[in-house]
C-alpha cells in the first residue's frame, strides 16, 4: 500500500463484507502530539475475541478464495513503523472499531494520498451504506456525510459518473482548505 | 467542469444530471447496461485498482458507453490484479487481468465498443491461488 487512503479503502472493505449499514471514517492530524489517527468504525456483524486475536496474522482470513489476509497486518505494520499502534475493538453483533495511530512527522509514514478518491469509490460502489468521513487538522475540520448528500440528490444515484466526479472534487476542495 | 465545493454547487450539478437520467431512462433499462466490476481487495488496491475504477468512471461516458461501474471483492486472481469482470447484456461475464489504465482504455476501445477481445483474459476454468 503506497498511501494511507489506500489502507482506508482496503480496511473499509472489511466493514462492507461485515454487512455494515453505517461506516464512519475519521482522520485526525494532531501536530502538537505529532500524531495522525485513523479510525474506521462500523456497525457490521463484529467479531468474537478469538477472531480479533487472529486478524493481525497475515495467514488468517475469513475468505475461501485465498489463504492470506494482508489488509490489517499491513496497516498495523505501517503504523508501527512510525512508532504508532493499531487497536481493534469488536463485539459480535454490534460492530468493529479499528484505530491506527501514526507518527505524523515520521520519515516512514506513508502520505495520506487521494483520500477523496477512496471515499468516493466506497460511496459510489455501496450507495446503500451510510458513510461519514471526518477529517480534522490544526487548520479546521471537514465532515462528509452521505445522508446529507442523498437528501440533496433527491433520488439521483450516487454512482452516476457525473455525481461521482462532482463528489470527488467537492471532498478534494474542502480537504485542501484544512491541510 | 465548474468548481464544486459546497452542497449548493452539488445541487446545481444534480439538476443537470437529473435531466440526463430522465432522458436515459426513456431509452434504456438498467438490466441492459454493461456491468463492470473492479476487484477491490487488498491485492487489487495495492496493484492500482483504484486508478482503474476511476478511469472507467471518467471515460465511459466520454466514449458514449452506458455502463454501471461497481466494485467486488477478491476473485482469487491476486497475481493478475487489477482484475475487472465485465458483463455485456446477454453475454457471459469475462474477467480481464492486469487492467492498468492503459489496458482499461484498450478494453473500452476494443471490447466495449467493438466486441474485440484483448490480452490477459482469465479463462473461467483457471484455478484461484
HADDOCK unambig.tbl for C-alpha pairs under 7 A between the chains (distance, minus, plus):
assign (segid A and resid 1 and name CA) (segid B and resid 46 and name CA) 5.03 0.50 0.50
assign (segid A and resid 6 and name CA) (segid B and resid 45 and name CA) 6.50 0.50 0.50
assign (segid A and resid 10 and name CA) (segid B and resid 41 and name CA) 6.19 0.50 0.50
assign (segid A and resid 10 and name CA) (segid B and resid 42 and name CA) 5.67 0.50 0.50
assign (segid A and resid 10 and name CA) (segid B and resid 45 and name CA) 6.97 0.50 0.50
assign (segid A and resid 65 and name CA) (segid B and resid 75 and name CA) 6.81 0.50 0.50
assign (segid A and resid 65 and name CA) (segid B and resid 76 and name CA) 5.08 0.50 0.50
assign (segid A and resid 65 and name CA) (segid B and resid 128 and name CA) 6.48 0.50 0.50
assign (segid A and resid 66 and name CA) (segid B and resid 76 and name CA) 5.96 0.50 0.50
assign (segid A and resid 66 and name CA) (segid B and resid 129 and name CA) 5.94 0.50 0.50
assign (segid A and resid 70 and name CA) (segid B and resid 42 and name CA) 6.72 0.50 0.50
assign (segid A and resid 71 and name CA) (segid B and resid 42 and name CA) 5.54 0.50 0.50
assign (segid A and resid 125 and name CA) (segid B and resid 70 and name CA) 4.83 0.50 0.50
assign (segid A and resid 125 and name CA) (segid B and resid 71 and name CA) 5.75 0.50 0.50
assign (segid A and resid 152 and name CA) (segid B and resid 11 and name CA) 6.02 0.50 0.50
assign (segid A and resid 153 and name CA) (segid B and resid 11 and name CA) 6.72 0.50 0.50
assign (segid A and resid 153 and name CA) (segid B and resid 14 and name CA) 6.01 0.50 0.50
assign (segid A and resid 156 and name CA) (segid B and resid 18 and name CA) 6.33 0.50 0.50
assign (segid A and resid 161 and name CA) (segid B and resid 57 and name CA) 5.62 0.50 0.50
assign (segid A and resid 161 and name CA) (segid B and resid 58 and name CA) 6.71 0.50 0.50
assign (segid A and resid 166 and name CA) (segid B and resid 4 and name CA) 6.31 0.50 0.50
assign (segid A and resid 166 and name CA) (segid B and resid 10 and name CA) 6.87 0.50 0.50
assign (segid A and resid 169 and name CA) (segid B and resid 4 and name CA) 6.07 0.50 0.50
assign (segid A and resid 170 and name CA) (segid B and resid 4 and name CA) 5.11 0.50 0.50
assign (segid A and resid 170 and name CA) (segid B and resid 5 and name CA) 4.32 0.50 0.50
assign (segid A and resid 170 and name CA) (segid B and resid 6 and name CA) 6.66 0.50 0.50
assign (segid A and resid 173 and name CA) (segid B and resid 5 and name CA) 5.82 0.50 0.50
assign (segid A and resid 174 and name CA) (segid B and resid 5 and name CA) 6.49 0.50 0.50
